[in-house]
Amino acid sequence: MGDYHVHLHPHEPRPETSPPPGQYPPGHVDAFVERALSRGAAEVGFTEHLYRFVEFAPAIEGFWTAGTRQDLTEQSRRMYYDELNLHLDRYVEAVTGARDRGLPVRLGMEVDWFPAHMDRVAGILAQYPFDFLVGSVHWVGEWALDHPAVTHEYERRGVRRAYEDYFALVTELAEAGVVQVLGHADVVKKFGHRCDTEPVDLYERLVAAAVRGGVAVEVNSAGLRKRCAEPYPAPTLLRMCHDAGVPITLASDAHEPHEAADRFDEIARYARAAGYREQLTFDVGGASRPVALPDPDAAAA
């Protein structure tokens, strides 16, 4: 059982628990791995946010200048430049160096979906030895939909419209052939906003796109730590993924060591309730293969 969505730096510096952004002092990677292994994970896949690396700035900086909502554009640009403080070579060296020391780690990246910018993004990604890539949608145009400073946009736009706009983008991502795994597939629910009726039509399009694109969907425990109080994706969406043959990975979306493999017994049960008995694992070099999904209740018996 691997944790295939782990970040080495939080969004905002926390000197008491994390090193300065872009620094990887001795023991930092190890702390994430040790916590994950103590919770039953066999390996850890690190997936730092693509937009935080200075090397991608020339490819994506123009993304936020095309917006028509000045308030949303300004907030997104502030967030972007505040967090533009990582360097690819240092990150890659930190993870591959840990692997060379014998730690069970994989090198990944959380790739944001920036329509019209992905060719340049893919060209940069191809220069590095990633074992896997997780794809996520954090921006609907200039709106950073999972940022707490702009949750008012759900009310202004309307919840159903917000879901439609978000799912249109994550559906594009699913079949684009850029990544191997879809991250927090229904993060649009993060702050507890729900449609009046479950958007099964949007789920259907996403699942069909995932099948066409050959991507897995992660079962992400971070939703249990958010206001939605539910893993990503929702039970109905996860069952639909299972029925369509879409594979899964497990993910904590940790940003600090204590979150690594957080509540993995719960999300293993959650995935099994949807019908899953296997999860994907990634080998060094990028080959994927199914392995058994643990049954926490059987292990405890």
Backbone torsions as a table, in degrees:
resi	resn	phi	psi	omega
1	MET	NA	118.5	-179.9
2	GLY	-108.9	153.7	171.6
3	ASP	-102.9	105.2	-171.8
4	TYR	-105.5	38.1	173.4
5	HIS	-161.6	89.3	-176.5
6	VAL	-138.0	133.1	178.7
7	HIS	-108.3	144.4	-179.4
8	LEU	-91.6	-8.1	179.1
9	HIS	-138.5	136.8	173.7
10	PRO	-72.0	167.3	179.8
11	HIS	-66.1	-36.9	178.2
12	GLU	-116.2	134.3	-178.1
13	PRO	-56.5	136.3	176.0
14	ARG	-129.5	87.7	-172.5
15	PRO	-55.7	-27.5	-177.7
16	GLU	-74.1	-19.5	-177.1
17	THR	-127.7	-15.8	-173.8
18	SER	-136.6	148.2	175.9
19	PRO	-72.7	168.2	175.9
20	PRO	-57.1	148.2	-179.6
21	PRO	-53.1	134.6	177.7
22	GLY	86.1	-0.8	177.8
23	GLN	-109.6	145.1	-175.5
24	TYR	-134.5	74.5	-176.8
25	PRO	-67.3	163.0	178.5
26	PRO	-53.3	133.9	177.6
27	GLY	90.9	-10.5	-176.1
28	HIS	-69.3	-52.6	176.9
29	VAL	-61.2	-41.3	-177.8
30	ASP	-58.3	-36.3	-177.4
31	ALA	-63.1	-39.9	176.5
32	PHE	-64.9	-44.9	-177.1
33	VAL	-64.9	-45.0	-179.0
34	GLU	-59.9	-43.3	179.8
35	ARG	-66.2	-42.3	-180.0
36	ALA	-63.0	-44.2	179.8
37	LEU	-64.3	-35.0	179.9
38	SER	-66.5	-18.8	179.9
39	ARG	-103.9	13.1	172.7
40	GLY	99.3	-3.0	176.5
41	ALA	-73.2	147.3	179.0
42	ALA	-95.8	-23.4	-179.9
43	GLU	-157.6	165.5	-176.8
44	VAL	-127.9	128.0	175.2
45	GLY	-104.5	115.8	-179.7
46	PHE	-85.9	136.6	-170.9
47	THR	-141.8	70.0	-179.2
48	GLU	-66.0	153.2	-178.9
49	HIS	-67.3	126.3	-179.5
50	LEU	-57.7	-43.6	-172.4
51	TYR	-65.4	-13.6	-178.3
52	ARG	-83.9	-10.1	-176.4
53	PHE	-90.7	131.1	-177.6
54	VAL	-63.4	-26.0	-178.3
55	GLU	-65.8	-25.0	-179.8
56	PHE	-89.3	-8.7	-174.8
57	ALA	-55.7	-45.0	-180.0
58	PRO	-61.7	-25.5	-177.8
59	ALA	-83.0	-27.8	-170.1
60	ILE	-122.0	-8.8	-175.1
61	GLU	-56.4	-33.2	-178.2
62	GLY	-72.2	-9.7	-175.4
63	PHE	-58.5	-40.9	-173.9
64	TRP	-86.4	-8.4	-178.5
65	THR	-83.1	-11.3	-176.7
66	ALA	-88.7	-3.0	-175.5
67	GLY	-74.3	156.1	178.5
68	THR	-101.8	-13.5	179.7
69	ARG	-97.2	103.4	-174.6
70	GLN	-62.7	-37.6	-178.8
71	ASP	-63.5	-44.1	180.0
72	LEU	-70.2	-39.6	179.0
73	THR	-61.2	-45.3	-178.4
74	GLU	-64.3	-41.1	179.6
75	GLN	-64.8	-43.6	-179.6
76	SER	-64.9	-40.6	179.4
77	ARG	-66.9	-38.4	175.9
78	ARG	-60.7	-48.3	179.3
79	MET	-59.4	-45.9	-177.6
80	TYR	-60.1	-51.4	-176.3
81	TYR	-72.0	-29.0	174.5
82	ASP	-64.1	-32.7	-174.8
83	GLU	-103.0	3.5	-179.8
84	LEU	-82.5	78.8	-170.0
85	ASN	-146.5	19.0	178.8
86	LEU	-116.1	158.1	-179.1
87	HIS	-127.9	130.4	-173.8
88	LEU	-59.4	-47.1	-176.0
89	ASP	-59.6	-41.6	-179.9
90	ARG	-66.1	-41.8	178.9
91	TYR	-62.8	-49.5	-179.3
92	VAL	-60.7	-42.4	180.0
93	GLU	-64.8	-37.2	-179.8
94	ALA	-64.0	-43.5	-176.9
95	VAL	-76.6	-47.6	-179.5
96	THR	-67.6	-31.6	175.8
97	GLY	-64.9	-39.6	175.9
98	ALA	-63.6	-40.6	177.2
99	ARG	-62.7	-41.6	179.7
100	ASP	-65.7	-23.3	175.9
101	ARG	-83.8	-0.1	176.2
102	GLY	100.9	3.0	178.3
103	LEU	-76.6	142.9	-178.6
104	PRO	-81.0	79.0	-176.3
105	VAL	-125.2	156.2	175.0
106	ARG	-127.2	149.3	-179.1
107	LEU	-96.8	116.9	178.9
108	GLY	-133.5	-175.5	178.6
109	MET	-151.7	140.7	170.7
110	GLU	-92.5	109.7	-171.9
111	VAL	-96.0	114.2	175.6
112	ASP	-73.5	150.5	179.8
113	TRP	-92.1	106.3	178.4
114	PHE	-114.9	87.3	-178.6
115	PRO	-51.7	140.8	-179.9
116	ALA	76.8	-2.9	179.4
117	HIS	-118.5	-1.3	-167.7
118	MET	-73.7	-25.7	177.6
119	ASP	-62.4	-44.4	178.8
120	ARG	-68.5	-38.1	177.1
121	VAL	-61.6	-46.7	-178.9
122	ALA	-62.0	-35.7	178.7
123	GLY	-63.3	-36.7	177.4
124	ILE	-73.1	-43.6	179.1
125	LEU	-57.2	-37.9	-176.0
126	ALA	-65.2	-13.8	-178.5
127	GLN	-84.9	-3.2	-174.7
128	TYR	-125.8	153.2	-172.2
129	PRO	-86.6	59.4	-179.1
130	PHE	-71.0	140.4	176.4
131	ASP	-85.8	-26.0	178.9
132	PHE	-165.8	160.0	178.9
133	LEU	-131.2	132.4	173.8
134	VAL	-101.8	131.9	179.2
135	GLY	-107.3	135.4	-177.4
136	SER	-140.6	157.0	172.4
137	VAL	-112.2	116.6	174.0
138	HIS	-112.1	-18.0	-179.2
139	TRP	-123.8	129.5	168.7
140	VAL	-104.2	96.3	-168.1
141	GLY	60.9	-130.3	-179.1
142	GLU	-84.3	-1.4	-176.8
143	TRP	-90.2	116.9	173.6
144	ALA	-82.4	86.5	-165.5
145	LEU	-66.8	-18.4	179.3
146	ASP	-104.7	18.6	177.8
147	HIS	-99.0	131.8	-174.5
148	PRO	-66.0	-17.2	-177.7
149	ALA	-73.5	-15.5	-173.9
150	VAL	-129.0	31.2	178.1
151	THR	-67.3	-17.6	177.5
152	HIS	-61.0	-19.1	-178.9
153	GLU	-67.7	-25.3	175.6
154	TYR	-61.2	-43.5	179.9
155	GLU	-71.5	-41.9	-179.3
156	ARG	-63.2	-42.4	-176.3
157	ARG	-82.0	-30.6	-171.2
158	GLY	94.6	136.6	-172.8
159	VAL	-63.3	-46.3	-179.5
160	ARG	-60.4	-43.4	178.7
161	ARG	-63.0	-39.7	177.4
162	ALA	-60.4	-43.9	177.1
163	TYR	-62.3	-44.5	-179.9
164	GLU	-60.6	-44.8	-178.6
165	ASP	-65.4	-42.4	178.8
166	TYR	-65.4	-50.5	-175.9
167	PHE	-65.8	-28.7	175.3
168	ALA	-59.8	-39.8	-178.6
169	LEU	-75.5	-44.9	-178.9
170	VAL	-67.8	-27.0	174.9
171	THR	-69.3	-40.8	173.8
172	GLU	-58.7	-46.5	-179.1
173	LEU	-59.9	-41.1	-174.9
174	ALA	-59.4	-34.6	-176.6
175	GLU	-107.1	14.0	-175.5
176	ALA	-82.1	-16.1	179.7
177	GLY	76.7	19.4	-176.4
178	VAL	-94.1	-32.3	-172.4
179	VAL	-129.6	168.6	177.6
180	GLN	-100.7	-20.5	-174.1
181	VAL	-138.2	139.6	172.0
182	LEU	-91.0	125.8	179.7
183	GLY	-89.7	145.0	178.6
184	HIS	23.4	72.0	-166.4
185	ALA	-61.7	-25.0	177.6
186	ASP	-123.9	46.3	179.7
187	VAL	-61.8	-14.1	176.5
188	VAL	-58.2	-18.5	178.8
189	LYS	-89.5	0.9	-169.7
190	LYS	-47.7	-44.6	-175.2
191	PHE	-93.0	13.8	175.1
192	GLY	90.5	6.9	178.2
193	HIS	-77.4	125.6	-177.5
194	ARG	-128.4	144.4	173.4
195	CYS	-69.2	156.9	178.3
196	ASP	-60.8	-37.7	172.5
197	THR	-126.4	145.9	-175.9
198	GLU	-58.7	133.4	-172.8
199	PRO	-81.5	64.7	-176.3
200	VAL	-61.3	-32.7	178.4
201	ASP	-62.0	-37.9	177.8
202	LEU	-70.9	-38.3	175.8
203	TYR	-59.6	-44.4	-176.8
204	GLU	-59.0	-43.3	179.7
205	ARG	-65.2	-40.3	179.6
206	LEU	-65.1	-45.7	-179.2
207	VAL	-62.2	-43.5	178.0
208	ALA	-60.8	-39.9	178.7
209	ALA	-67.5	-38.0	177.9
210	ALA	-63.3	-38.9	176.8
211	VAL	-64.2	-48.0	-179.9
212	ARG	-62.0	-38.7	-177.2
213	GLY	-83.8	-9.6	178.8
214	GLY	66.9	34.3	-178.7
215	VAL	-104.6	154.2	171.1
216	ALA	-89.2	165.6	174.8
217	VAL	-119.7	131.4	179.1
218	GLU	-83.7	146.1	169.4
219	VAL	-99.5	110.3	-163.7
220	ASN	-113.3	121.8	-176.6
221	SER	-78.8	-6.7	-177.6
222	ALA	-60.2	-31.8	179.0
223	GLY	-59.8	-26.7	177.3
224	LEU	-69.1	-19.2	178.9
225	ARG	-96.1	0.4	-177.3
226	LYS	-109.9	176.5	-176.3
227	ARG	-63.5	-29.4	179.5
228	CYS	-65.7	-23.6	173.8
229	ALA	55.2	41.6	-177.1
230	GLU	-155.2	140.8	175.9
231	PRO	-60.5	160.5	166.7
232	TYR	-96.7	133.0	-3.6
233	PRO	-88.0	173.7	179.4
234	ALA	-60.2	155.4	-177.9
235	PRO	-54.0	-44.0	-179.1
236	THR	-63.2	-44.5	179.5
237	LEU	-64.6	-40.0	179.9
238	LEU	-66.2	-40.8	176.9
239	ARG	-62.8	-39.8	178.2
240	MET	-64.0	-38.6	175.4
241	CYS	-61.3	-46.1	179.0
242	HIS	-59.5	-47.7	-176.3
243	ASP	-64.0	-25.7	179.4
244	ALA	-90.4	-2.7	178.9
245	GLY	84.4	18.7	178.2
246	VAL	-79.7	123.3	179.9
247	PRO	-73.9	168.8	-179.2
248	ILE	-128.2	158.2	161.6
249	THR	-121.5	166.6	173.4
250	LEU	-106.5	146.5	-173.0
251	ALA	-151.1	142.7	174.7
252	SER	-103.2	-22.1	-173.7
253	ASP	57.1	36.9	-179.4
254	ALA	-65.8	143.0	171.4
255	HIS	-121.2	-3.9	175.1
256	GLU	-143.1	155.6	-173.7
257	PRO	-54.5	-38.1	-175.2
258	HIS	-67.0	-13.5	-180.0
259	GLU	-92.6	-8.6	-176.2
260	ALA	-62.0	131.0	-178.0
261	ALA	55.3	31.0	-178.8
262	ASP	-62.1	127.3	174.3
263	ARG	55.4	40.7	-178.7
264	PHE	-69.8	-30.2	174.8
265	ASP	-61.1	-40.3	-179.6
266	GLU	-64.5	-44.8	-177.0
267	ILE	-76.7	-23.3	172.2
268	ALA	-66.5	-43.6	175.6
269	ARG	-61.9	-42.3	-179.4
270	TYR	-59.4	-45.3	179.2
271	ALA	-68.0	-39.2	178.4
272	ARG	-65.5	-35.6	177.6
273	ALA	-63.8	-26.5	176.9
274	ALA	-83.2	-4.9	177.6
275	GLY	111.7	-6.7	-175.4
276	TYR	-76.6	140.2	173.0
277	ARG	-127.2	-2.6	178.8
278	GLU	-135.6	157.7	173.9
279	GLN	-135.7	160.3	177.5
280	LEU	-86.5	146.5	168.3
281	THR	-126.8	155.2	-178.4
282	PHE	-117.8	131.7	175.8
283	ASP	-87.1	162.4	172.7
284	VAL	-60.2	128.7	-175.7
285	GLY	103.4	-14.8	170.3
286	GLY	106.9	-5.4	177.1
287	ALA	-68.9	139.4	178.2
288	SER	-113.8	153.4	178.5
289	ARG	-155.1	150.8	177.7
290	PRO	-80.4	143.1	172.7
291	VAL	-132.5	163.4	-177.0
292	ALA	-63.6	139.6	173.6
293	LEU	-87.6	118.8	-176.5
294	PRO	-59.9	149.8	173.3
295	ASP	-106.7	99.9	-176.3
296	PRO	-58.6	-32.4	-178.1
297	ASP	-71.8	-36.4	177.0
298	ALA	-67.9	-38.2	-180.0
299	ALA	-65.3	-31.4	-177.9
300	ALA	-83.1	-15.9	-175.4
301	ALA	-71.6	NA	NA
